[in-house]
Amino acid sequence: MGLLVLLAAAAGGGAGWSGVRAAENTGAAELSDIRGHWAERPITAMTEEGIIGGYPDGTFRPEGTVTRAQFLKLVVTAAAKGPLPDADGAVFGDVPAEHWAASYVSAALKEGIIAGGDAGSSLRPEEEVTRAEMAVLLARALKLKEEPEAAGYADTLALLEAGWIGAAARAGIVSGFEDGTFRPAAPATRAQAAVMIARMVEYLDTGTAGAGQAGKEDAPGDGTELLDPDSLSVGRLHGTDLFLGMPKKDVRSQYGAPLSRGASEGGYTLEYPRILKGRMVTLHFPYIFDELEEESVKAYSLELDLPRTGITGRLGEPESEGEDEAYGGYFLFYRFGMYEVFFHAPEQDSRTFTMKVIDKS
């Protein structure tokens, strides 16, 4: 059976996954095994929303796996705008009308989240959902368009599902690992499922995923709002919770795993699509051997749709500017306390500049 003819929902029929706003949910405050976990925030948020729940013994078991049926129910539950209709007969050969997930599977078929569905086909609802399958469901549920080149993971480019994984990654719904892989065949954990559903809910509410994002409806959209002297003077990316000196472990807790990893002078970079609405933010870290979790953000960079006049109109004339002899192109340089701000473009008259803010303390 192909990937698009697969999965079905999460909750009701699976221990530890309660239905929408179900009174019997184990509250997040009572979950004994999520404190300090990297996914504590989204698990708590989704539990408070009543979309997920813990086990009767007060645990969440974040590293446990999720079945296809369980995860599809989470997706349908998060997207549903009203009561689900009863299933009209068997939806798959192994999902008869009396199956606990039948109404969720039926709703997913009608919404195009999954394809197929007849008495002669199978869904395998009790199999573990993989990370690739999870990404496909989320992308289709959000009506995203396939983007095969968007993901950039070394282990997804040759997959038929690459376009859906890329779409979900571009939207900030799914993310990979620091080694540049997505691990598509790996079973999804309960923690990962909770995080993805939380991002899906946020996407449905705001049109983007990820906490602490800038980009209100009345924002210019070209990046002008990011040129805020008060934010730059304290090393903060305006409109977000990101700041220079933020520990890597806190970045991971807030924004999950990065989309990709690269190299930089004396360190490495991590790319995050969920920090800021509509823009990829690259975080720069120094190497601190034997203290990897203690590494903190040394700089951040992102592209702005602004010409030189757009920058100087907000920040005034730069401390220095000119041809970049080291890297080529043209640069503008500003200083805000202990933070240095560089703007770089291929040439002075470029309509797009990359801004890099560096902690020089």
Summary of the structure (lengths in Angstrom):
residues: 361
radius of gyration: 22.5
end to end distance: 56.8
largest distance: 72.2
contacts: 1232
relative contact order: 0.10
helix: 27%
strand: 18%
